[in-house]
Amino acid sequence: MSPQALFGTCVAFSFVAWGIIAAQYLWPALRSQPRARALRPLLLFHSFRFIGLAFLVPGVVSPDLPGAFARPAAYGDLIAAVLAVLALAGLQSGLGIGLVWVFNLWGSADLLYAFYQGVVGVGLEPGQLRAAYFIPTVVVPLLLITHGLMFRLLLRRDTAIEN
């Protein structure tokens, strides 16, 4: 199997596994909570998006990892982490839900752009990721799924229970 096929298989299985976990455990735990309370653990999880800075660390990634992929992915994640923390802090104020929208739109677009840039833009070879291989194959699918959960929470009325 080619490295690209192995990479795609890892990403696909990660989406399936995290999707099952989200459907069976995350969403049932979040859906009955008020919106702000349900958003908190998701925003806390996304506050670790700074991990994308690993794409800029020599030795963690291959020296031939294209900067056209690494820089936007790394700094886009750092911005997402800052926005997640700001949104989390803002949940105590009237700006909270607006900040969550800003974070969720930015964070989702950042991840989708990085996937597009890696596959289409620069033709990323999975081996160029080296130790950072786990980020797009394990972490990014969960990040995208939790963005979906946040959109679902943001689009519902702020009631205590939703089906």
C-alpha positions in Angstrom: 0.0 0.0 0.0 1.3 3.5 -0.9 2.1 6.0 1.9 -0.8 8.2 0.7 -3.2 5.2 0.9 -1.9 4.3 4.4 -2.3 8.0 5.4 -5.9 8.1 4.0 -6.8 4.9 5.7 -5.6 6.2 9.0 -7.6 9.4 8.6 -10.7 7.5 7.6 -10.5 5.0 10.5 -9.9 7.9 12.8 -13.1 9.7 11.6 -15.1 6.5 12.1 -13.7 5.8 15.6 -14.0 9.4 16.8 -17.5 9.6 15.2 -18.6 6.6 17.2 -17.2 8.0 20.4 -18.9 11.4 19.7 -22.2 9.7 18.9 -22.2 7.3 21.8 -20.5 9.4 24.6 -19.8 13.0 23.8 -23.1 14.2 22.3 -25.3 12.4 24.9 -23.3 14.0 27.6 -23.5 17.5 26.0 -27.0 17.7 24.6 -28.9 17.9 27.8 -26.7 20.8 29.2 -27.3 24.5 28.7 -25.4 25.6 25.6 -22.6 27.6 27.4 -21.9 24.6 29.7 -21.9 22.2 26.8 -19.4 24.4 24.9 -16.9 24.6 27.7 -15.3 21.2 27.4 -15.1 21.5 23.6 -13.4 24.8 23.8 -11.0 23.5 26.5 -10.1 20.7 24.1 -9.5 23.2 21.3 -7.3 25.3 23.5 -4.6 22.6 22.8 -4.6 23.6 19.1 -1.2 25.1 19.8 0.2 21.6 19.1 0.1 22.5 15.4 3.2 24.6 16.1 5.0 21.2 15.9 4.9 21.6 12.1 7.6 24.3 12.6 9.9 22.3 14.9 13.0 20.9 13.1 13.5 17.3 13.9 9.8 16.8 14.7 9.0 17.2 11.0 11.2 16.5 8.0 13.3 19.5 6.8 11.6 19.1 3.4 8.1 19.6 4.8 6.9 22.4 2.5 6.6 25.8 4.4 3.5 26.5 2.3 1.8 23.8 4.3 3.7 24.1 7.7 3.4 27.8 8.3 -0.3 28.3 7.7 -1.1 25.0 9.5 1.0 25.9 12.5 -0.1 29.6 12.9 -3.7 28.8 11.9 -3.8 26.4 14.8 -2.2 28.8 17.2 -4.8 31.5 16.3 -7.5 28.8 16.8 -6.1 28.0 20.3 -6.1 31.7 21.2 -9.7 32.1 19.9 -10.8 29.0 21.8 -9.4 30.5 25.1 -11.0 33.9 24.4 -14.3 32.2 23.6 -14.1 30.2 26.7 -13.4 33.3 28.8 -16.2 35.1 26.9 -18.8 32.6 27.8 -19.2 34.5 31.1 -20.3 37.6 29.2 -22.7 38.6 26.5 -20.0 38.3 23.9 -19.5 34.6 24.6 -21.6 33.0 21.9 -20.4 35.4 19.3 -16.8 34.6 20.2 -17.6 30.9 19.9 -19.0 31.5 16.4 -15.8 33.3 15.4 -13.6 30.5 16.8 -15.7 27.7 15.3 -15.7 29.3 11.8 -12.0 30.1 11.9 -11.0 26.7 13.4 -13.1 24.7 10.9 -11.8 26.7 8.0 -8.2 26.4 9.2 -8.4 22.6 9.4 -10.1 22.2 6.0 -7.6 24.6 4.4 -4.7 22.6 5.9 -6.1 19.3 4.5 -6.6 20.9 1.1 -3.2 22.6 1.1 -1.5 19.3 2.2 -3.3 17.1 -0.4 -3.8 19.5 -3.4 -1.7 22.6 -2.8 1.8 21.1 -2.0 1.3 17.4 -2.5 2.4 16.5 1.0 4.1 13.2 1.4 3.0 11.6 4.7 6.7 10.8 5.6 7.4 14.5 5.6 5.3 14.8 8.8 7.5 12.4 10.8 6.5 12.6 14.4 3.7 15.0 13.6 2.0 12.3 11.6 -0.4 11.8 14.5 -1.8 15.3 14.2 -3.7 14.9 10.9 -4.4 11.2 11.4 -5.6 11.2 15.0 -6.2 14.7 16.3 -7.6 16.5 13.3 -10.6 14.2 12.8 -11.6 14.6 16.4 -11.1 18.4 16.1 -13.4 18.5 13.0 -16.0 16.3 14.7 -16.0 18.5 17.8 -16.4 21.6 15.5 -19.5 19.9 14.1 -20.8 19.3 17.7 -20.2 23.0 18.4 -22.1 24.1 15.3 -24.9 21.9 16.4 -24.9 23.5 19.9 -24.7 27.0 18.4 -27.6 26.4 16.0 -30.0 25.1 18.7 -32.0 27.2 21.0 -30.5 27.4 24.4 -32.7 24.9 26.1 -31.6 22.3 28.6 -32.6 19.2 26.5 -32.5 18.5 22.8 -32.9 15.1 21.0 
